[in-house]
Amino acid sequence: MTAPTAAPEGGSVDDPLLVVEDLTVQFPTEDGVVTAVSNLSYQVELGKTLGIVGESGSGKSVSSMAVLGLHDARSARITGSIRVRGTEVVGMSEAKLRKLRGNEIAMIFQDALAALHPFYRVGGQLAEAYRVHHPSASKRDARRKAIEMLDRVGIPKPDRRVDDFPHQFSGGMRQRAMIAMGLINDPSLLIADEPTTALDVTVQAQILDLLQDLQREFNSAVIIITHDLGVIAEMADDVLVMYAGRAVEYGPCKEIMVHPEMPYTWGLLSSVPDVTSDTSARMIPIPGNPPSLLSPPTGCAFHPRCVHRDKVPGDLCSTTLPELIPGGRGPQHLKRCHLSNSDAIYEAEVLPEIAPDLVEEP
């Protein structure tokens, strides 16, 4: 995927809805500066889904909160560019950001019970979200819209449940209510941050199906943030793999799932159980822990955990940060890795371990 180019203010209809360029987010602390996101670039088009995947602390949620302007300017340093329909978000006033949130961009947070106010009825919270962007709407109209959205996301008897408090909803129903709140103003971009966390597998599947159905209905762009590659494989058109605040692989979902070129992506794939695969397949966890963002490793941040670093000549992995460049599968598939023959290594060494049923017999 080529690096996004600048769009004119206001952007044309052919431009991507969201363009992020060289985004860096830092948090000064007493112990030093935490660089949570570093030089991140990606773009999302209307009707498309971008999956952002990585371990906890990789910068997934921090980068998406920056898109919504949710970081306090007094505690965060944000540089780079975030453009929505060509309009710059970085440095935007709080008044303009409030108009943008909910109306143009909405977010579904991973903890619906914490995101919904426990003292107010679910319907009242949805109605308030609607009236913020439709000040001329009456309370009756807003309530009617809240009932309509609850019905649309599959809440049974919405005209009755609209008056319930969040604790009276099950986990899956609270997540559906959050989706209803996110979509109540027909936003162009919906950011779903771990939307299936703490839900059982049946409810997870229902939530993912609902998101896909609503995306088709509203033709919205979706960013789905998760550590679950199964969710990514089901929903995403493009995938952004993050590690230690940086993009380490980026490209079409099918390419990255079938021909991953970054050892960290191999680790994510090999550490996920697959009940449909051969019984001889192994689940191989990534050794070690993610690095401290206060003092990340020099060179490639993943090199202390990478079992393939000895295949790179010299000490390149520990001294030189690799660029995010096209791998062996064409210009749309980018990788941040010094391995020159990563595709061959994956097929010869990694694939036989994690999916022996996919390896062709000689």
C-alpha positions, 0 to 999 in steps of 0.5 A: 500500500503506497504512502498516502498523498496530501489531499486538498482542504475539503477533499474530493469525493475520490479521496480516502475518507481518513488519511493519517500521515507520520502520526506521532503521539508522546506522553511526558512522564516523570520517568521520561517521554513515552512515545506511544505512536511513532510515524504512523501512516495509513488511510481508510476509504468509505465502505472499507474496513481497516483492521489494526492488530497488535499486542497490548501497548502497541499503540492501537487505541492511542492512535485511534483516540488521536483520530477523534481528538480525545488526547488532552493537549496538556498531557500529550504531544501530537505531531503529524497529520490526521485528515478527515475528508481533507480537513486537518484534525491535529490542532483543531479547536475543541468546539470543532472536534465536538462537531466532528465526534459522533457526527463524522467519526464515532467510536465503540469502546471496548468496555461498554459498561464503563462507557455507558453512564450507570445513572442514566437510562440507555435510551436517554443516553442515545437521545442525548447523543442525537440531540447534540448534533440535531439541536432542533430535534424535540425530546420526543423525536430523539426518543423515537430515534433511540428506539429505532436504533435499538431495534436496528441493532437487534435489542428485543422490545426496544420500546420497553428496553429504552428505559432500562439502565445499563446494568439491566442489559447483558454484556452483548446487549450493552455492546449493541447499545454502544453500536447504536449510540455510535451510529445514531448520527450516521457517521462516515467512520466508525472505530470499534475498539476491541468490540468483542472483548469479554463476550462469549463466542456466540455473542462475538459472532453476532456482534461482528455480523451486526457490524458488517450488516450495518456497514453495508447499510450505512456505507461507512468506513470502519476501523476495527482494533483487536488482538484477535486475528480471527476477527481481522480475517473475517472483517478487514479489507486491509490490515495494519500490524503494530508493534511498539508504536510503529507499523510493522506490516501493512497491506491487503488482508488476504495477502497478510493472512496467507503470505505474512512477511514480518516475523512479528506477524508470524508470531501473532498467527502462530499463537492463535489456536485454530480448531479447524486445522490439522491436529498436529498443528502447534500453537507457538507463543511469542517469546519474551514481552513487549518492550518499554516505550520509555526506552525501546530497543535500538534498531528493530524493536522486535529484535530481542524477541525475534527467533529469526534475527540470526538470519540477517547479516551482522548486527543490523537488527539491533542497530538499524531501524528498518524502513516500512517498504514493499516486500516480495509481494508487490507495492501494496504489501509493506513490511518493516524487516531486514529479512530479504527472503522472509516469504521463503523462510515463512513457507519453509520454517513457520508454516509447517509448524503452525499449519502442516495441513497447508504445506504441499507434499514434495 
